[in-house]
Amino acid sequence: MNHLQWTKKETVKQVKCLHTNAKKYMVENRLTPGQLYDVKNETEEFYFLVDDKGKISGFYKEYFE
């Protein structure tokens, strides 16, 4: 269960949030536009990062620069 260790994993890179205009999900509760976030894991479609609440969450790459 590798995902349980992501909080301790080193940061892959940092990304800047561009917007929180999600069609389907409540992203504005977890991200702040203009803020930098530490990416802990990345797939083709998602970034897994430490959000504003201090939890690891997965977000579509379309929200980031």
N, C-alpha and C positions, 0 to 999 in steps of 0.2 A: 504494500500500500504506500507507494511512493508519494502520493499527494498529501499524506499526513505530515510529511517532513518539509513541505514547501516553505513554511514560515522560517525555517532555519537555513534554507538553501540560499546560496549567494545570488545576488541580483544579476540577471542576464543582461538587461539594459533598462534605460528609463524612457518612458513615453509621455507625451504631453496630451492631456485631454482637450479635444477641440470643442465638443458639444455633448449635451445629454438629451438630445431630442430623439428618444427611442419611440418607435411605433407601437411596440408591444409590451415592453418591460419598464419598470420604474428605476431607471438608471440614475436619475437626479438625486435619489436618496443615498447613493454610494459614491458618486464621482462629482468633482468640482471642475468646471471648465477652466482651462488655463493652468491647472496644477500638474506637476510632474509626479508620476507613479513608478514604483519599482516593479519591473516585470520579473516574475519568478519562473514562469514557464510559458511557452508559446507553441501554438499549433498553426495550421494553415489559416484558420478562421478566427481564432480567439487568442487574447492575451489573458493570462492568469496573473493577477497582481494583488498587492496589498491595497485595499480600498480605504475610504475615509473612516470606516468603522474599525479598521485594523485587522480585518479578516481577508483571507485569500478568496477572491472572486474571479469568475471568468466573464470577459466582456468581448463583444465583437470588435474587430480591429477598426471598424468604421468610425468609432468614437475618438480615435487617437491619431496623432500626427506621426 
